[in-house]
Protein backbone atom coordinates (compact mmCIF):
# COMPACT_ATOMS: atom_id res chain seq x y z
CA UNK A 1 0.00 0.00 0.00
CA UNK A 2 2.85 2.35 0.83
CA UNK A 3 4.40 1.83 -2.61
CA UNK A 4 1.08 2.46 -4.39
CA UNK A 5 0.64 5.92 -2.86
CA UNK A 6 3.87 7.45 -4.28
CA UNK A 7 3.12 5.81 -7.63
CA UNK A 8 -0.38 7.30 -7.61
CA UNK A 9 1.03 10.72 -6.74
CA UNK A 10 3.49 10.49 -9.61
CA UNK A 11 0.68 9.67 -12.02
CA UNK A 12 -1.33 12.65 -10.77
CA UNK A 13 1.68 14.98 -11.15
CA UNK A 14 2.40 13.64 -14.64
CA UNK A 15 -1.24 14.08 -15.65
CA UNK A 16 -1.24 17.66 -14.35
CA UNK A 17 1.97 18.35 -16.26
CA UNK A 18 0.49 17.00 -19.49
CA UNK A 19 -2.60 19.17 -19.03
CA UNK A 20 -0.46 22.27 -18.45
CA UNK A 21 1.60 21.53 -21.57
CA UNK A 22 -1.56 21.16 -23.67
CA UNK A 23 -2.97 24.36 -22.21
CA UNK A 24 0.25 26.39 -22.63
CA UNK A 25 1.86 24.97 -25.78
CA UNK A 26 3.57 28.21 -26.80
CA UNK A 27 4.93 28.82 -23.30
CA UNK A 28 6.29 25.28 -23.10
CA UNK A 29 7.91 25.57 -26.54
CA UNK A 30 9.61 28.86 -25.58
CA UNK A 31 10.76 27.29 -22.31
CA UNK A 32 12.31 24.29 -24.09
CA UNK A 33 14.09 26.44 -26.69
CA UNK A 34 15.54 28.87 -24.13
CA UNK A 35 16.48 26.05 -21.75
CA UNK A 36 18.26 24.22 -24.59
CA UNK A 37 20.26 27.35 -25.50
CA UNK A 38 21.24 27.93 -21.87
CA UNK A 39 22.32 24.31 -21.36
CA UNK A 40 24.48 24.52 -24.51
CA UNK A 41 26.03 27.75 -23.22
CA UNK A 42 26.59 26.09 -19.84
CA UNK A 43 28.46 23.17 -21.40
CA UNK A 44 30.59 25.56 -23.45
CA UNK A 45 31.41 27.59 -20.32
CA UNK A 46 32.32 24.39 -18.50
CA UNK A 47 34.71 23.38 -21.28
CA UNK A 48 36.31 26.84 -21.20
CA UNK A 49 36.39 26.83 -17.37
CA UNK A 50 34.49 30.12 -17.45
CA UNK A 51 32.94 29.97 -13.99
CA UNK A 52 31.32 33.40 -14.17
CA UNK A 53 29.29 32.48 -17.25
CA UNK A 54 28.61 29.07 -15.70
CA UNK A 55 27.05 30.91 -12.76
CA UNK A 56 24.84 33.01 -15.08
CA UNK A 57 23.66 29.85 -16.87
CA UNK A 58 22.85 28.09 -13.60
CA UNK A 59 21.03 31.15 -12.30
CA UNK A 60 19.00 31.37 -15.53
CA UNK A 61 17.93 27.72 -15.33
CA UNK A 62 16.80 28.24 -11.72
CA UNK A 63 14.89 31.42 -12.58
CA UNK A 64 13.18 29.63 -15.50
CA UNK A 65 11.54 27.37 -12.90
CA UNK A 66 10.10 30.22 -10.83
CA UNK A 67 6.87 30.72 -12.88
CA UNK A 68 6.03 26.99 -12.68
CA UNK A 69 6.87 26.97 -8.95
CA UNK A 70 4.55 29.92 -8.34
CA UNK A 71 1.69 28.28 -10.25
CA UNK A 72 2.04 24.90 -8.61
CA UNK A 73 2.83 25.83 -5.00
CA UNK A 74 1.13 29.19 -4.51
CA UNK A 75 -2.05 28.46 -6.43
CA UNK A 76 -1.59 31.44 -8.73
CA UNK A 77 -2.23 31.25 -12.46
CA UNK A 78 0.16 33.19 -14.67
CA UNK A 79 -1.23 34.15 -18.09
CA UNK A 80 0.70 32.58 -20.97
CA UNK A 81 1.69 35.96 -22.41
CA UNK A 82 3.11 37.12 -19.10
CA UNK A 83 4.96 33.83 -18.55
CA UNK A 84 6.60 34.02 -21.98
CA UNK A 85 7.65 37.61 -21.34
CA UNK A 86 9.18 36.61 -18.00
CA UNK A 87 11.18 33.78 -19.62
CA UNK A 88 12.42 36.07 -22.39
CA UNK A 89 13.23 38.76 -19.81
CA UNK A 90 15.42 36.34 -17.84
CA UNK A 91 17.18 35.17 -21.00
CA UNK A 92 17.71 38.73 -22.24
CA UNK A 93 19.07 39.92 -18.88
CA UNK A 94 21.37 37.04 -17.94
CA UNK A 95 22.42 35.27 -21.14
CA UNK A 96 22.35 38.11 -23.67
CA UNK A 97 22.94 41.01 -21.29
CA UNK A 98 25.67 39.58 -19.06
CA UNK A 99 27.25 36.71 -21.04
CA UNK A 100 27.03 38.28 -24.51
CA UNK A 101 27.73 41.83 -23.22
CA UNK A 102 24.58 43.29 -24.77
CA UNK A 103 24.51 45.88 -21.96
CA UNK A 104 27.76 47.32 -23.32
CA UNK A 105 27.24 46.67 -27.04
CA UNK A 106 23.73 48.13 -27.24
CA UNK A 107 22.90 51.26 -25.26
CA UNK A 108 19.16 50.57 -25.43
CA UNK A 109 19.39 47.05 -23.94
CA UNK A 110 19.47 48.08 -20.27
CA UNK A 111 16.85 50.77 -20.89
CA UNK A 112 14.52 48.28 -22.57
CA UNK A 113 14.79 45.76 -19.73
CA UNK A 114 14.22 48.35 -17.00
CA UNK A 115 11.15 49.64 -18.83
CA UNK A 116 9.81 46.10 -19.13
CA UNK A 117 10.63 45.47 -15.48
CA UNK A 118 8.57 48.50 -14.48
CA UNK A 119 5.64 47.19 -16.52
CA UNK A 120 5.82 43.63 -15.13
CA UNK A 121 6.27 44.72 -11.50
CA UNK A 122 3.27 47.02 -11.83
CA UNK A 123 1.26 44.04 -13.12
CA UNK A 124 2.33 41.96 -10.10
CA UNK A 125 1.54 44.75 -7.64
CA UNK A 126 -1.83 45.32 -9.29
CA UNK A 127 -2.74 41.64 -9.17
CA UNK A 128 -1.83 41.32 -5.46
CA UNK A 129 -4.41 43.93 -4.52
CA UNK A 130 -6.90 42.95 -7.22
CA UNK A 131 -6.96 39.38 -5.88
CA UNK A 132 -7.97 40.70 -2.44
CA UNK A 133 -10.45 43.05 -4.05
CA UNK A 134 -12.23 40.13 -5.77
CA UNK A 135 -12.02 37.71 -2.83
CA UNK A 136 -15.47 37.21 -1.32
CA UNK A 137 -13.97 36.19 2.03
CA UNK A 138 -12.14 39.50 2.42
CA UNK A 139 -14.04 42.75 2.81
CA UNK A 140 -12.04 44.77 0.34
CA UNK A 141 -13.54 47.27 -2.08
CA UNK A 142 -10.86 49.50 -3.53
CA UNK A 143 -11.46 51.92 -6.36
CA UNK A 144 -9.78 51.45 -9.76
CA UNK A 145 -7.71 54.59 -9.14
CA UNK A 146 -6.40 53.22 -5.83
CA UNK A 147 -5.48 49.91 -7.50
CA UNK A 148 -3.56 51.80 -10.18
CA UNK A 149 -1.71 53.86 -7.55
CA UNK A 150 -0.75 50.72 -5.60
CA UNK A 151 0.53 49.06 -8.78
CA UNK A 152 2.61 52.13 -9.61
CA UNK A 153 4.08 52.42 -6.09
CA UNK A 154 4.88 48.69 -5.94
CA UNK A 155 6.73 48.85 -9.25
CA UNK A 156 8.73 51.94 -8.27
CA UNK A 157 9.65 50.40 -4.90
CA UNK A 158 11.01 47.28 -6.62
CA UNK A 159 12.93 49.50 -9.03
CA UNK A 160 14.51 51.48 -6.18
CA UNK A 161 15.44 48.31 -4.27
CA UNK A 162 17.13 46.95 -7.40
CA UNK A 163 19.17 50.15 -7.72
CA UNK A 164 20.18 49.74 -4.06
CA UNK A 165 21.39 46.23 -4.96
CA UNK A 166 23.38 47.51 -7.94
CA UNK A 167 24.99 50.25 -5.84
CA UNK A 168 25.82 47.77 -3.06
CA UNK A 169 27.42 45.35 -5.53
CA UNK A 170 29.52 48.14 -7.05
CA UNK A 171 30.71 49.40 -3.65
CA UNK A 172 31.34 46.04 -1.97
CA UNK A 173 32.26 43.72 -4.85
CA UNK A 174 33.80 46.35 -7.20
CA UNK A 175 31.48 45.44 -10.06
CA UNK A 176 30.04 47.93 -12.55
CA UNK A 177 26.31 47.23 -12.47
CA UNK A 178 25.64 50.98 -12.46
CA UNK A 179 27.11 51.58 -15.88
CA UNK A 180 29.16 54.77 -16.26
CA UNK A 181 28.18 57.61 -18.58
CA UNK A 182 30.55 59.90 -20.49
CA UNK A 183 29.57 63.57 -19.99
CA UNK A 184 30.90 66.64 -21.75
CA UNK A 185 29.71 69.19 -19.19
CA UNK A 186 29.26 69.18 -15.41
CA UNK A 187 27.98 71.62 -12.80
CA UNK A 188 29.15 71.29 -9.18
CA UNK A 189 29.43 73.40 -6.01
CA UNK A 190 32.47 71.26 -5.04
CA UNK A 191 34.45 73.24 -7.63
CA UNK A 192 33.53 76.64 -6.10
CA UNK A 193 36.73 78.07 -4.54
CA UNK A 194 34.72 80.53 -2.43
CA UNK A 195 32.75 77.76 -0.72
CA UNK A 196 29.59 79.83 -1.18
CA UNK A 197 27.42 76.99 -2.51
CA UNK A 198 27.58 78.42 -6.02
CA UNK A 199 27.63 75.79 -8.78
CA UNK A 200 30.56 76.03 -11.15
CA UNK A 201 29.75 74.97 -14.69
CA UNK A 202 32.41 73.37 -16.91
CA UNK A 203 31.53 72.96 -20.56
CA UNK A 204 33.15 71.19 -23.55
CA UNK A 205 35.05 68.57 -21.53
CA UNK A 206 37.18 66.51 -23.90
CA UNK A 207 39.57 64.72 -21.53
CA UNK A 208 40.07 63.89 -17.85
CA UNK A 209 43.31 63.02 -16.09
CA UNK A 210 43.44 60.69 -13.07
CA UNK A 211 46.69 60.23 -11.14
CA UNK A 212 48.63 61.78 -13.99
CA UNK A 213 47.14 59.52 -16.66
CA UNK A 214 44.46 60.54 -19.16
CA UNK A 215 41.37 58.34 -19.21
CA UNK A 216 40.63 56.69 -22.60
CA UNK A 217 37.33 58.56 -22.97
CA UNK A 218 36.47 61.85 -24.64
CA UNK A 219 34.83 63.46 -21.60
CA UNK A 220 34.05 63.27 -17.90
CA UNK A 221 33.24 59.75 -16.65
CA UNK A 222 30.11 59.81 -14.48
CA UNK A 223 30.13 56.86 -12.04
CA UNK A 224 26.57 55.60 -12.26
CA UNK A 225 24.34 58.51 -11.25
CA UNK A 226 22.96 59.17 -14.72
CA UNK A 227 22.48 55.45 -15.34
CA UNK A 228 20.56 55.04 -12.07
CA UNK A 229 18.28 57.99 -12.73
CA UNK A 230 17.68 56.81 -16.30
CA UNK A 231 16.78 53.33 -15.04
CA UNK A 232 14.32 54.76 -12.51
CA UNK A 233 12.81 57.05 -15.14
CA UNK A 234 12.14 54.25 -17.64
CA UNK A 235 10.86 52.08 -14.76
CA UNK A 236 8.49 54.96 -14.05
CA UNK A 237 7.29 54.93 -17.67
CA UNK A 238 6.65 51.17 -17.59
CA UNK A 239 4.82 51.47 -14.26
CA UNK A 240 2.64 54.33 -15.50
CA UNK A 241 1.73 52.47 -18.70
CA UNK A 242 0.51 49.39 -16.84
CA UNK A 243 -1.19 51.41 -14.09
CA UNK A 244 -3.28 53.16 -16.75
CA UNK A 245 -4.05 49.82 -18.40
CA UNK A 246 -4.97 48.34 -15.00
CA UNK A 247 -7.28 51.25 -14.26
CA UNK A 248 -9.27 50.70 -17.44
CA UNK A 249 -9.15 46.92 -16.90
CA UNK A 250 -11.07 47.30 -13.64
CA UNK A 251 -13.44 49.62 -15.45
CA UNK A 252 -14.04 46.81 -17.95
CA UNK A 253 -12.49 48.66 -20.87
CA UNK A 254 -9.16 46.85 -21.27
CA UNK A 255 -9.85 43.12 -21.56
CA UNK A 256 -6.45 42.48 -23.13
CA UNK A 257 -4.87 43.33 -19.76
CA UNK A 258 -5.87 39.82 -18.61
CA UNK A 259 -2.76 38.62 -20.48
CA UNK A 260 -0.57 40.39 -17.90
CA UNK A 261 -2.48 39.93 -14.62
CA UNK A 262 -1.96 36.79 -12.49
CA UNK A 263 -5.07 35.31 -10.87
CA UNK A 264 -5.79 32.88 -8.05
CA UNK A 265 -6.77 29.32 -8.89
CA UNK A 266 -9.92 27.99 -7.25
CA UNK A 267 -10.25 24.20 -7.02
CA UNK A 268 -7.75 23.76 -9.81
CA UNK A 269 -9.42 26.40 -11.98
CA UNK A 270 -8.82 30.07 -12.55
BAGUDREN-197248 format. One record per residue (C-alpha): residue number from 0; residue in one letter; x, y, z negated. Coordinates in Angstrom, 2 decimals, decimal comma. Layout:
BEGIN
NODE  k  r  c1  c2  c3
NODE  NUM  A  X  Y  Z .
...
% end
This chain:
BEGIN
NODE  k  r  c1  c2  c3
NODE  0  X  0,00  0,00  0,00 .
NODE  1  X  2,85  2,35  -0,83 .
NODE  2  X  4,40  1,83  2,61 .
NODE  3  X  1,08  2,46  4,39 .
NODE  4  X  0,64  5,92  2,86 .
NODE  5  X  3,87  7,45  4,28 .
NODE  6  X  3,12  5,81  7,63 .
NODE  7  X  -0,38  7,30  7,61 .
NODE  8  X  1,03  10,72  6,74 .
NODE  9  X  3,49  10,49  9,61 .
NODE  10  X  0,68  9,67  12,02 .
NODE  11  X  -1,33  12,65  10,77 .
NODE  12  X  1,68  14,98  11,15 .
NODE  13  X  2,40  13,64  14,64 .
NODE  14  X  -1,24  14,08  15,65 .
NODE  15  X  -1,24  17,66  14,35 .
NODE  16  X  1,97  18,35  16,26 .
NODE  17  X  0,49  17,00  19,49 .
NODE  18  X  -2,60  19,17  19,03 .
NODE  19  X  -0,46  22,27  18,45 .
NODE  20  X  1,60  21,53  21,57 .
NODE  21  X  -1,56  21,16  23,67 .
NODE  22  X  -2,97  24,36  22,21 .
NODE  23  X  0,25  26,39  22,63 .
NODE  24  X  1,86  24,97  25,78 .
NODE  25  X  3,57  28,21  26,80 .
NODE  26  X  4,93  28,82  23,30 .
NODE  27  X  6,29  25,28  23,10 .
NODE  28  X  7,91  25,57  26,54 .
NODE  29  X  9,61  28,86  25,58 .
NODE  30  X  10,76  27,29  22,31 .
NODE  31  X  12,31  24,29  24,09 .
NODE  32  X  14,09  26,44  26,69 .
NODE  33  X  15,54  28,87  24,13 .
NODE  34  X  16,48  26,05  21,75 .
NODE  35  X  18,26  24,22  24,59 .
NODE  36  X  20,26  27,35  25,50 .
NODE  37  X  21,24  27,93  21,87 .
NODE  38  X  22,32  24,31  21,36 .
NODE  39  X  24,48  24,52  24,51 .
NODE  40  X  26,03  27,75  23,22 .
NODE  41  X  26,59  26,09  19,84 .
NODE  42  X  28,46  23,17  21,40 .
NODE  43  X  30,59  25,56  23,45 .
NODE  44  X  31,41  27,59  20,32 .
NODE  45  X  32,32  24,39  18,50 .
NODE  46  X  34,71  23,38  21,28 .
NODE  47  X  36,31  26,84  21,20 .
NODE  48  X  36,39  26,83  17,37 .
NODE  49  X  34,49  30,12  17,45 .
NODE  50  X  32,94  29,97  13,99 .
NODE  51  X  31,32  33,40  14,17 .
NODE  52  X  29,29  32,48  17,25 .
NODE  53  X  28,61  29,07  15,70 .
NODE  54  X  27,05  30,91  12,76 .
NODE  55  X  24,84  33,01  15,08 .
NODE  56  X  23,66  29,85  16,87 .
NODE  57  X  22,85  28,09  13,60 .
NODE  58  X  21,03  31,15  12,30 .
NODE  59  X  19,00  31,37  15,53 .
NODE  60  X  17,93  27,72  15,33 .
NODE  61  X  16,80  28,24  11,72 .
NODE  62  X  14,89  31,42  12,58 .
NODE  63  X  13,18  29,63  15,50 .
NODE  64  X  11,54  27,37  12,90 .
NODE  65  X  10,10  30,22  10,83 .
NODE  66  X  6,87  30,72  12,88 .
NODE  67  X  6,03  26,99  12,68 .
NODE  68  X  6,87  26,97  8,95 .
NODE  69  X  4,55  29,92  8,34 .
NODE  70  X  1,69  28,28  10,25 .
NODE  71  X  2,04  24,90  8,61 .
NODE  72  X  2,83  25,83  5,00 .
NODE  73  X  1,13  29,19  4,51 .
NODE  74  X  -2,05  28,46  6,43 .
NODE  75  X  -1,59  31,44  8,73 .
NODE  76  X  -2,23  31,25  12,46 .
NODE  77  X  0,16  33,19  14,67 .
NODE  78  X  -1,23  34,15  18,09 .
NODE  79  X  0,70  32,58  20,97 .
NODE  80  X  1,69  35,96  22,41 .
NODE  81  X  3,11  37,12  19,10 .
NODE  82  X  4,96  33,83  18,55 .
NODE  83  X  6,60  34,02  21,98 .
NODE  84  X  7,65  37,61  21,34 .
NODE  85  X  9,18  36,61  18,00 .
NODE  86  X  11,18  33,78  19,62 .
NODE  87  X  12,42  36,07  22,39 .
NODE  88  X  13,23  38,76  19,81 .
NODE  89  X  15,42  36,34  17,84 .
NODE  90  X  17,18  35,17  21,00 .
NODE  91  X  17,71  38,73  22,24 .
NODE  92  X  19,07  39,92  18,88 .
NODE  93  X  21,37  37,04  17,94 .
NODE  94  X  22,42  35,27  21,14 .
NODE  95  X  22,35  38,11  23,67 .
NODE  96  X  22,94  41,01  21,29 .
NODE  97  X  25,67  39,58  19,06 .
NODE  98  X  27,25  36,71  21,04 .
NODE  99  X  27,03  38,28  24,51 .
NODE  100  X  27,73  41,83  23,22 .
NODE  101  X  24,58  43,29  24,77 .
NODE  102  X  24,51  45,88  21,96 .
NODE  103  X  27,76  47,32  23,32 .
NODE  104  X  27,24  46,67  27,04 .
NODE  105  X  23,73  48,13  27,24 .
NODE  106  X  22,90  51,26  25,26 .
NODE  107  X  19,16  50,57  25,43 .
NODE  108  X  19,39  47,05  23,94 .
NODE  109  X  19,47  48,08  20,27 .
NODE  110  X  16,85  50,77  20,89 .
NODE  111  X  14,52  48,28  22,57 .
NODE  112  X  14,79  45,76  19,73 .
NODE  113  X  14,22  48,35  17,00 .
NODE  114  X  11,15  49,64  18,83 .
NODE  115  X  9,81  46,10  19,13 .
NODE  116  X  10,63  45,47  15,48 .
NODE  117  X  8,57  48,50  14,48 .
NODE  118  X  5,64  47,19  16,52 .
NODE  119  X  5,82  43,63  15,13 .
NODE  120  X  6,27  44,72  11,50 .
NODE  121  X  3,27  47,02  11,83 .
NODE  122  X  1,26  44,04  13,12 .
NODE  123  X  2,33  41,96  10,10 .
NODE  124  X  1,54  44,75  7,64 .
NODE  125  X  -1,83  45,32  9,29 .
NODE  126  X  -2,74  41,64  9,17 .
NODE  127  X  -1,83  41,32  5,46 .
NODE  128  X  -4,41  43,93  4,52 .
NODE  129  X  -6,90  42,95  7,22 .
NODE  130  X  -6,96  39,38  5,88 .
NODE  131  X  -7,97  40,70  2,44 .
NODE  132  X  -10,45  43,05  4,05 .
NODE  133  X  -12,23  40,13  5,77 .
NODE  134  X  -12,02  37,71  2,83 .
NODE  135  X  -15,47  37,21  1,32 .
NODE  136  X  -13,97  36,19  -2,03 .
NODE  137  X  -12,14  39,50  -2,42 .
NODE  138  X  -14,04  42,75  -2,81 .
NODE  139  X  -12,04  44,77  -0,34 .
NODE  140  X  -13,54  47,27  2,08 .
NODE  141  X  -10,86  49,50  3,53 .
NODE  142  X  -11,46  51,92  6,36 .
NODE  143  X  -9,78  51,45  9,76 .
NODE  144  X  -7,71  54,59  9,14 .
NODE  145  X  -6,40  53,22  5,83 .
NODE  146  X  -5,48  49,91  7,50 .
NODE  147  X  -3,56  51,80  10,18 .
NODE  148  X  -1,71  53,86  7,55 .
NODE  149  X  -0,75  50,72  5,60 .
NODE  150  X  0,53  49,06  8,78 .
NODE  151  X  2,61  52,13  9,61 .
NODE  152  X  4,08  52,42  6,09 .
NODE  153  X  4,88  48,69  5,94 .
NODE  154  X  6,73  48,85  9,25 .
NODE  155  X  8,73  51,94  8,27 .
NODE  156  X  9,65  50,40  4,90 .
NODE  157  X  11,01  47,28  6,62 .
NODE  158  X  12,93  49,50  9,03 .
NODE  159  X  14,51  51,48  6,18 .
NODE  160  X  15,44  48,31  4,27 .
NODE  161  X  17,13  46,95  7,40 .
NODE  162  X  19,17  50,15  7,72 .
NODE  163  X  20,18  49,74  4,06 .
NODE  164  X  21,39  46,23  4,96 .
NODE  165  X  23,38  47,51  7,94 .
NODE  166  X  24,99  50,25  5,84 .
NODE  167  X  25,82  47,77  3,06 .
NODE  168  X  27,42  45,35  5,53 .
NODE  169  X  29,52  48,14  7,05 .
NODE  170  X  30,71  49,40  3,65 .
NODE  171  X  31,34  46,04  1,97 .
NODE  172  X  32,26  43,72  4,85 .
NODE  173  X  33,80  46,35  7,20 .
NODE  174  X  31,48  45,44  10,06 .
NODE  175  X  30,04  47,93  12,55 .
NODE  176  X  26,31  47,23  12,47 .
NODE  177  X  25,64  50,98  12,46 .
NODE  178  X  27,11  51,58  15,88 .
NODE  179  X  29,16  54,77  16,26 .
NODE  180  X  28,18  57,61  18,58 .
NODE  181  X  30,55  59,90  20,49 .
NODE  182  X  29,57  63,57  19,99 .
NODE  183  X  30,90  66,64  21,75 .
NODE  184  X  29,71  69,19  19,19 .
NODE  185  X  29,26  69,18  15,41 .
NODE  186  X  27,98  71,62  12,80 .
NODE  187  X  29,15  71,29  9,18 .
NODE  188  X  29,43  73,40  6,01 .
NODE  189  X  32,47  71,26  5,04 .
NODE  190  X  34,45  73,24  7,63 .
NODE  191  X  33,53  76,64  6,10 .
NODE  192  X  36,73  78,07  4,54 .
NODE  193  X  34,72  80,53  2,43 .
NODE  194  X  32,75  77,76  0,72 .
NODE  195  X  29,59  79,83  1,18 .
NODE  196  X  27,42  76,99  2,51 .
NODE  197  X  27,58  78,42  6,02 .
NODE  198  X  27,63  75,79  8,78 .
NODE  199  X  30,56  76,03  11,15 .
NODE  200  X  29,75  74,97  14,69 .
NODE  201  X  32,41  73,37  16,91 .
NODE  202  X  31,53  72,96  20,56 .
NODE  203  X  33,15  71,19  23,55 .
NODE  204  X  35,05  68,57  21,53 .
NODE  205  X  37,18  66,51  23,90 .
NODE  206  X  39,57  64,72  21,53 .
NODE  207  X  40,07  63,89  17,85 .
NODE  208  X  43,31  63,02  16,09 .
NODE  209  X  43,44  60,69  13,07 .
NODE  210  X  46,69  60,23  11,14 .
NODE  211  X  48,63  61,78  13,99 .
NODE  212  X  47,14  59,52  16,66 .
NODE  213  X  44,46  60,54  19,16 .
NODE  214  X  41,37  58,34  19,21 .
NODE  215  X  40,63  56,69  22,60 .
NODE  216  X  37,33  58,56  22,97 .
NODE  217  X  36,47  61,85  24,64 .
NODE  218  X  34,83  63,46  21,60 .
NODE  219  X  34,05  63,27  17,90 .
NODE  220  X  33,24  59,75  16,65 .
NODE  221  X  30,11  59,81  14,48 .
NODE  222  X  30,13  56,86  12,04 .
NODE  223  X  26,57  55,60  12,26 .
NODE  224  X  24,34  58,51  11,25 .
NODE  225  X  22,96  59,17  14,72 .
NODE  226  X  22,48  55,45  15,34 .
NODE  227  X  20,56  55,04  12,07 .
NODE  228  X  18,28  57,99  12,73 .
NODE  229  X  17,68  56,81  16,30 .
NODE  230  X  16,78  53,33  15,04 .
NODE  231  X  14,32  54,76  12,51 .
NODE  232  X  12,81  57,05  15,14 .
NODE  233  X  12,14  54,25  17,64 .
NODE  234  X  10,86  52,08  14,76 .
NODE  235  X  8,49  54,96  14,05 .
NODE  236  X  7,29  54,93  17,67 .
NODE  237  X  6,65  51,17  17,59 .
NODE  238  X  4,82  51,47  14,26 .
NODE  239  X  2,64  54,33  15,50 .
NODE  240  X  1,73  52,47  18,70 .
NODE  241  X  0,51  49,39  16,84 .
NODE  242  X  -1,19  51,41  14,09 .
NODE  243  X  -3,28  53,16  16,75 .
NODE  244  X  -4,05  49,82  18,40 .
NODE  245  X  -4,97  48,34  15,00 .
NODE  246  X  -7,28  51,25  14,26 .
NODE  247  X  -9,27  50,70  17,44 .
NODE  248  X  -9,15  46,92  16,90 .
NODE  249  X  -11,07  47,30  13,64 .
NODE  250  X  -13,44  49,62  15,45 .
NODE  251  X  -14,04  46,81  17,95 .
NODE  252  X  -12,49  48,66  20,87 .
NODE  253  X  -9,16  46,85  21,27 .
NODE  254  X  -9,85  43,12  21,56 .
NODE  255  X  -6,45  42,48  23,13 .
NODE  256  X  -4,87  43,33  19,76 .
NODE  257  X  -5,87  39,82  18,61 .
NODE  258  X  -2,76  38,62  20,48 .
NODE  259  X  -0,57  40,39  17,90 .
NODE  260  X  -2,48  39,93  14,62 .
NODE  261  X  -1,96  36,79  12,49 .
NODE  262  X  -5,07  35,31  10,87 .
NODE  263  X  -5,79  32,88  8,05 .
NODE  264  X  -6,77  29,32  8,89 .
NODE  265  X  -9,92  27,99  7,25 .
NODE  266  X  -10,25  24,20  7,02 .
NODE  267  X  -7,75  23,76  9,81 .
NODE  268  X  -9,42  26,40  11,98 .
NODE  269  X  -8,82  30,07  12,55 .
% end
